[in-house]
């Protein structure tokens, strides 16, 4: 009997590059922290894990992993990707959807894409338990949770010498509406504040700046917007007294988001005030809720939460490092490799 070819895993991504070095530096967390990490960890384990970029997979691909789609930069992408999925499946390739936002709970182009993509999927990977539970209505096959890792060095918390309390917000531009909503509708701190805003959307759009300038309760906030990069985020955390993470708990699309931003803030040594996403709740002992009646006290003296940060760094952060989550990817990849050659 002819010997079975080894499994070949290829990522379909909204970037033309197939280079692991380029993908590892992407400002898209779904590419950097999921696709590139699985490629690096898988290759170290001797597995054949790569990317087909934004083009059709190879005829030798046995497992096509579908990353988060970006239909704004290319309106034809959804149609192209669905044709790739159908063609691959017809050739006996397994289709695997990496699902990190609950677009199926919304309406629009992405909901349409994922409705069709999930119908073609053999397996689904999600970034949180809530997403896995939510998907049960759409997918009857295997659903695996692989969390997003933290990618920052662990830094012990320390008191800063800022004359004006300084907060850090970081995130993809899709999370900016939740920061804006918090500042416009829930922010009540009485006192001067500096807020560093880091995003892939830079500079901040004029309409956001205009709204903030016209809102009296944020008149005493000095907002410094800077473009996101890993080095810049770590430098900003070294300046900041705390991290602020409004998280869109009322947005069905974002309710299943991973705990990555919260755990990253704690790893950076920052006392953190955050909304109570489902994925954040196992870590509620380590942060202050943005619904807390003592939020004023948090902004005045975030250093009171430093023991929470130390406890998080001692007890849970180690389970979410790049190495730890990389091993989760390797276990999944090896399991699928064994199935494909059985």
PEMOZI-V496012 format. One record per pair of residues at least 24 apart in sequence whose ideal C-beta (glycine too) atoms are under 8 Angstrom apart, sorted by the first residue. I is the first residue (numbers start at 1). GAP is how many residues later the second one is. Records with the same first field share a line. If there is no record, write none. Layout:
BEGIN
I->GAP ; GAP
END
This chain:
BEGIN
4->336 ; 337
5->55 ; 57
6->42 ; 331 ; 335
7->40 ; 41 ; 55 ; 56 ; 326 ; 329 ; 330 ; 333 ; 334
8->40 ; 42 ; 50 ; 52 ; 53 ; 54 ; 55
9->29 ; 33 ; 38 ; 39 ; 40 ; 41 ; 52 ; 53 ; 54 ; 56 ; 324 ; 327
10->39 ; 40 ; 41 ; 42 ; 47 ; 48 ; 51 ; 53 ; 54 ; 55
11->24 ; 27 ; 28 ; 38 ; 39 ; 40 ; 41 ; 54 ; 55 ; 56
12->39 ; 40 ; 41 ; 42 ; 45 ; 52 ; 53 ; 54 ; 55 ; 69 ; 72
13->38 ; 40 ; 41 ; 54
14->40 ; 53 ; 54 ; 55 ; 56 ; 59 ; 60 ; 63
15->38 ; 39
16->37 ; 38 ; 39
17->34 ; 36
18->32 ; 33 ; 34 ; 35
20->30 ; 31
23->28
27->173 ; 201 ; 202
28->40 ; 42 ; 144 ; 172
29->119 ; 143 ; 231
30->37 ; 38 ; 68 ; 70
31->36 ; 37
32->119
33->115 ; 116 ; 118 ; 227 ; 292
34->33 ; 64 ; 66 ; 93 ; 112 ; 114
35->30 ; 32 ; 63
37->112 ; 285 ; 288 ; 289 ; 292
38->27 ; 288 ; 291 ; 295
40->286
41->285 ; 286 ; 288 ; 289
42->287 ; 288 ; 291
44->282 ; 286
45->285 ; 288 ; 289
47->283 ; 286 ; 287 ; 290
49->284
56->28 ; 31
57->27 ; 31 ; 36
59->32
61->27 ; 32
62->31 ; 32 ; 278
63->30 ; 31 ; 33 ; 273 ; 277
64->24 ; 29 ; 30 ; 31 ; 32
65->31 ; 33 ; 60
66->29 ; 30 ; 31 ; 32 ; 51
67->31
68->30 ; 32 ; 33
69->41 ; 44 ; 45
71->38 ; 39 ; 42
78->31 ; 32 ; 34 ; 35
81->32 ; 36
82->31 ; 34 ; 35 ; 38
85->32 ; 35
86->34
89->31
94->28 ; 29 ; 242 ; 246
95->25 ; 26 ; 27 ; 28
96->25 ; 26 ; 27 ; 28 ; 29
97->24 ; 26 ; 27 ; 28
98->26 ; 27 ; 28
99->25 ; 26 ; 27 ; 28 ; 32 ; 36
100->26 ; 27 ; 31 ; 48 ; 157 ; 158
101->152 ; 153 ; 155 ; 156
102->29 ; 32 ; 150 ; 151 ; 152 ; 153 ; 154
103->150
104->30 ; 31 ; 34
105->29 ; 147 ; 148 ; 150
106->146 ; 147
123->213
125->207
126->130
127->129 ; 130 ; 131 ; 133
128->128 ; 129 ; 130 ; 131 ; 150 ; 151
129->149 ; 150
130->125 ; 126 ; 148 ; 149
131->125
134->122
144->188
146->179 ; 182 ; 183 ; 186
147->111 ; 112 ; 113 ; 173 ; 178 ; 181
148->110 ; 111 ; 112 ; 172 ; 177
149->111 ; 171 ; 172 ; 173 ; 175 ; 176 ; 177
150->110 ; 113 ; 114 ; 117 ; 167 ; 170 ; 171 ; 172
151->79 ; 113 ; 171
152->78 ; 81 ; 82 ; 85 ; 112 ; 115 ; 116
153->81 ; 114
154->113 ; 115 ; 159 ; 163
155->79 ; 82 ; 83 ; 112 ; 113 ; 114
156->113 ; 154 ; 157
157->112 ; 113 ; 114 ; 146 ; 149 ; 152 ; 153
158->111
159->144 ; 147
160->79 ; 80 ; 81
162->32 ; 77 ; 79
164->28 ; 29 ; 30 ; 58
165->26 ; 27 ; 28 ; 29 ; 76 ; 77 ; 134 ; 135 ; 137
166->27 ; 28 ; 29 ; 30 ; 73 ; 74 ; 75 ; 76
167->26 ; 27 ; 28 ; 29 ; 73 ; 74 ; 75 ; 76 ; 77 ; 132
168->27 ; 28 ; 30 ; 65 ; 68 ; 69 ; 71 ; 72 ; 74 ; 75 ; 76 ; 97 ; 102
169->26 ; 27 ; 28 ; 29 ; 74 ; 75 ; 76
170->27 ; 28 ; 29 ; 58 ; 63 ; 66 ; 73 ; 91 ; 94
171->27 ; 28 ; 74 ; 90
172->27 ; 28
173->26 ; 27 ; 28
175->24 ; 72 ; 73 ; 79
176->25 ; 28 ; 32
177->71
178->68 ; 69 ; 70 ; 73 ; 76 ; 97
179->65 ; 67
180->28 ; 31 ; 32
181->65
182->62 ; 64 ; 108
183->29 ; 32 ; 34 ; 35 ; 38
184->27 ; 28 ; 31 ; 33 ; 34
186->60 ; 104
187->30 ; 31
188->29 ; 107 ; 108
189->106 ; 107 ; 110
190->106
191->29 ; 108 ; 109
192->28 ; 29 ; 30
193->27 ; 28 ; 29 ; 106
194->27 ; 28 ; 29 ; 30
195->26 ; 27 ; 28 ; 29 ; 49
196->28 ; 30 ; 40 ; 43 ; 44
197->26 ; 27 ; 28 ; 29
198->27 ; 28 ; 29 ; 30 ; 34 ; 35 ; 38
199->26 ; 28 ; 29
200->27 ; 28
202->24 ; 25 ; 26
233->35
234->34
237->28 ; 31 ; 32 ; 33
240->30
241->29 ; 30 ; 61 ; 62
242->28 ; 29 ; 30 ; 31 ; 56 ; 57 ; 60 ; 63
243->25 ; 27 ; 28 ; 29 ; 30 ; 31
244->28 ; 29 ; 30
245->27 ; 28 ; 29 ; 30 ; 45
246->28 ; 29 ; 44
247->27 ; 28 ; 30 ; 33
248->27 ; 29
249->26 ; 27 ; 28
259->24 ; 61
260->60
262->25
263->49 ; 53 ; 54 ; 57
266->43 ; 46 ; 47 ; 51
267->46 ; 50
269->40 ; 44
270->39
271->27 ; 31 ; 32 ; 33 ; 34 ; 35 ; 37 ; 38
272->33 ; 37
273->25 ; 26 ; 29
283->29 ; 33
285->26
286->25 ; 26 ; 30
END
